[in-house]
Amino acid sequence: KANQQRLLTDEFPVYGTISIEYQFVKPFLSPEAKTYFEMRKKEARMNFSFPEGDAQGERLYRESIAAYVRAAKESRPGQRIYELCLECDLVSPDAETTVRCFKAAYAALHEVDPDGLLFAAGVSNVRGPALDYMRRLFDLGIAPYMDGFNIHPYTAYPPDRHGFVENVRAFIRLVRERKGPDTMMIST
């Protein structure tokens, strides 16, 4: 147990983050964007997204991210880390949509907050299907559109019997191989 705790505190420092989730962004949406994203909620599991080739959806998405980041900067000065797509392996309709949203969000965030960092808001755990989903994101080219990763190191109890340390190390290895050895990672 001490080894697990040390692994998490040494590898994943704790930071305050600003979550870019629909429930938090919704108050900052324009009337046009509210209508659009409420419609998307009925069509897709990930309501705060836009389909491939939908210029209006991408514009509204970027405008919504920018409005939210402006408000977040005012209410939480000094905060630099923004998280997008909480447990995207569970809420995104597909990896392609996730990458498309990250590309648009990255541009919108940096227009408003050039020093801001966009983090993937974690996959649901650090084993099996979640790691496969991350590999798929990297294969689709997500790396340039994120500055770091948030890890959710959930595991069954007792952790030692369920490969907790090995799974966290596999996650770290994957991120460092695909994004770079200095990629910032945090745990929430």
TORSE-740525 format. One record per atom (N, C-alpha, C): residue in one letter; x, y, z. Coordinates in steps of 0.2 Angstrom, whole numbers, plus 5000, padded with zeros to 4 digits. Atoms other than C-alpha are relative to their C-alpha. Example, Ala and Ser with C-alpha at 12.3 -4.5 7.8 and 13.67 -1.06 7.14 Angstrom:
! residues 2
A500449945000 A506249785039 A500450065000 S499649944999 S506849955036 S499650055003 
! end
This chain:
! residues 188
K500449945000 K500050005000 K500450065000 A499649945000 A501450125004 A500350014993 N499750005007 N502250084987 N499550034995 Q500549985005 Q500550124978 Q499950085002 Q500149934998 Q500350294988 Q500650044997 R499449965002 R502150344984 R500050014992 L500149995008 L501850304965 L499650054998 L500549955002 L500350414965 L500350075002 T499849934998 T501150564974 T500650024997 D499349985003 D502850554966 D499850014992 E500150005007 E502150524948 E499450054998 F500649965002 F500450624949 F499950055005 P500149954995 P500550784959 P499350034999 V500749985000 V498850854964 V500050084998 Y500149935003 Y498251014955 Y499350025000 G500749985001 G496651114955 G499950014992 T500249995007 T495851104938 T499350034999 I500649975002 I494451184929 I499749954995 S500350055004 S493251054921 S499650034995 I500449975005 I492551094904 I499549944998 E500550055001 E491050984905 E499350044998 Y500649975002 Y489351024898 Y499650045005 Q500349974994 Q488551054915 Q500350075002 F499749934997 F489751194919 F500050054994 V500049955005 V489851274902 V499350024998 K500749985002 K487951274899 K499850075002 P500349934998 P487651444909 P500450054995 F499649955004 F488951524897 F499850004992 L500150015007 L488151464880 L499550064998 S500449955004 S487351584868 S499349964999 P500750045002 P485451544864 P500149954995 E499950045005 E486051474848 E500349935002 A499750064998 A487251354856 A499649965004 K500450044996 K486051304869 K499549954996 T500450045004 T484851244856 T500349954996 Y499650045004 Y486151164846 Y500249945004 F499750054996 F486951064860 F499449965004 E500650044997 E485251014868 E499749954995 M500250045005 M484850944851 M500549944999 R499450065000 R486550844851 R499949955005 K500150054994 K486050774868 K499649944998 K500550055002 K484650684860 K500349954994 E499850045005 E485650624845 E500649965002 A499350034999 A487350574853 A500149995008 R499850004993 R487950514870 R500450065002 M499649944998 M489150654871 M499750064997 N500449945002 N488050804870 N500450064999 F499649945002 F489450934870 F500549984995 S499650025005 S490150884854 S499750024993 F500349985007 F489850914835 F500349944995 P499850065005 P489850784820 P500550034995 E499549985005 E491250784807 E499650044994 G500249965006 G491050914794 G499450055002 D500549954998 D489751024804 D500350065002 A499749944998 A490451194803 A499750045005 Q500449964995 Q489051274813 Q500249975007 G499950034994 G489351144827 G500750025003 E499349984998 E491251174827 E500050075003 R500049934998 R490951364828 R499750015007 L500349994994 L489751354842 L500449965006 Y499650044995 Y490851224851 Y500650055002 R499449964998 R492351344850 R499850065004 E500349944996 E491351494855 E499849995007 S500250024993 S490651404870 S500649995004 I499450014996 I492351344876 I500350075002 A499749934999 A493051524874 A499650045005 A500449964995 A491651604884 A500149975007 Y499950034993 Y491851474898 Y500750015002 V499349994998 V493751494898 V500150075003 R499949934998 R493551684899 R499750015007 A500350004994 A492351664914 A500449975005 A499650044996 A493451534922 A500650045002 K499449964998 K494951644921 K499950065005 E500249944995 E494051794930 E499849975007 S500250024993 S493351684944 S500549965003 R499550044996 R494851574947 R500750024997 P499349975002 P496451684943 P500549955002 G499450054998 G498051584942 G499949934998 Q500250075002 Q497151424937 Q500249994993 R499750015007 R498051354921 R499749944997 I500150075003 I497451174919 I499250004999 Y500750015002 Y495751144910 Y500049934998 E500150075002 E495050964908 E499450004996 L500550015004 L494050914894 L499849934999 C500250065001 C492950764892 C500149955005 L499950054994 L492850674909 L499849934998 E500150075002 E493050494906 E499849994993 C500249995006 C492950514888 C499949934997 D500150065002 D493050324885 D499349975001 L500750024998 L491350314893 L499550044997 V500549965002 V490450464887 V500150034992 S499949985007 S491150494869 S499749954996 P500250055004 P490250414855 P500549964996 D499550045003 D491850364847 D500750055001 A499349964999 A493750414848 A500150064995 E500049955005 E493550514832 E499750075002 T500349944997 T492350634840 T500450035006 T499649974995 T493450654855 T500650044997 V499549965003 V494950704844 V499850064997 R500349945004 R493850824834 R499950055006 C500249954994 C493250904851 C500750035003 F499449984997 F495050914858 F500350054995 K499749965005 K495650994842 K499750075000 A500349935000 A494351134842 A500150035007 A499949974994 A494451154861 A500750035001 Y499349974999 Y496351174861 Y500150074997 A499949935004 A496251314848 A499650055004 A500449954996 A494851404858 A500350025006 L499749994994 L495651384874 L500650055000 H499449965001 H497351454868 H499950074997 E500249935003 E496451604859 E499950045006 V500349964995 V495751654876 V500650005006 D499550014995 D497151594888 D500649964997 P499450035003 P498851564879 P500449965005 D499650044995 D499551504895 D499649945003 G500450064998 G498151374898 G500349944998 L499850075002 L498451194898 L499449964999 L500650045001 L497151074891 L500249935001 F499950074998 F497150904899 F499449954998 A500550055001 A496250744894 A499849995007 A500350014993 A495050724909 A500049935002 G499950074998 G495550544912 G499549954996 V500450055002 V494950384906 V499749975006 S500350024994 S493850284917 S500449965005 N499550044996 N495250174924 N500750004996 V499350005004 V497050124919 V500149934998 R499950075002 R496749944913 R499649994993 G500450035005 G496049854898 G499850054995 P500449965005 P494749944887 P500250075000 A499849934999 A495250114894 A500750024997 L499449995003 L497050094889 L500049994992 D500150015007 D496550024872 D499750074997 Y500349945002 Y495450184870 Y500550064999 M499449955000 M496950294874 M500449994994 R499650025006 R497950204861 R499750024993 R500349985006 R496650234848 R500050084999 L499949935001 L496650424852 L500650024998 F499449985002 F498450434850 F500149984992 D499950025007 D498350334833 D499650054996 L500449955003 L497050464828 L500350075000 G499649945000 G498250604832 G499850055005 I500249954995 I497650684848 I500650045003 A499549984996 A499350714855 A500250084999 P499849935000 P499650894848 P499450055003 Y500649964997 Y497950954855 Y499949995007 M500150004993 M498250914873 M500750015003 D499449984997 D499550974885 D500249955006 G499850054995 G499450834898 G499449955001 F500550054999 F498350694905 F499850005008 N500250024994 N497350664920 N499849935001 I500150074999 I497250494927 I499549985006 H500550034994 H495850404937 H500249935001 P499750064998 P496750264945 P499549955004 Y500550054996 Y495150164950 Y500249934999 T499850075000 T495449984954 T499649965005 A500450044995 A494549844963 A500549995006 Y499650014993 Y495049804981 Y500149925000 P499449964999 P496349744985 P500450014994 P499649975006 P497349844973 P500649954998 D499450045001 D498849724974 D499849944995 R500250055004 R497849584967 R499750014993 H500349985006 H497149684953 H500450044995 G499549975005 G498749744945 G500050085000 F500049935000 F498549924951 F500750034998 V499349965001 V500449974951 V500249984993 E499950025007 E500649874934 E499650044995 N500549965004 N499149964927 N500250074999 V499849935000 V499750134932 V500650014996 R499450005004 R501450104925 R499949994993 A500150015007 A500750044909 A499750074997 F500349935002 F499750214908 F500550054999 I499549955001 I501250314911 I500549984994 R499650025006 R502250214898 R499750024994 L500449995006 L500950234885 L500050084999 V500049935001 V500850424888 V500750034998 R499349975001 R502750454888 R500249984993 E499850035007 E502950344872 E499750044995 R500449975005 R501550434863 R500050085000 K500149935000 K501550614869 K500750035002 G499349984998 G503350624876 G500249995007 P499850024994 P504350594891 P499950055006 D500149944996 D504050764899 D499250025001 T500749995000 T502150754897 T499750005008 M500349994993 M501250824913 M499449955001 M500550054999 M500150694921 M499850025008 I500249994994 I499050724936 I499449955002 S500550054998 S497850614946 S499450045004 T500649974996 T496050664952 T499649945002 
! end
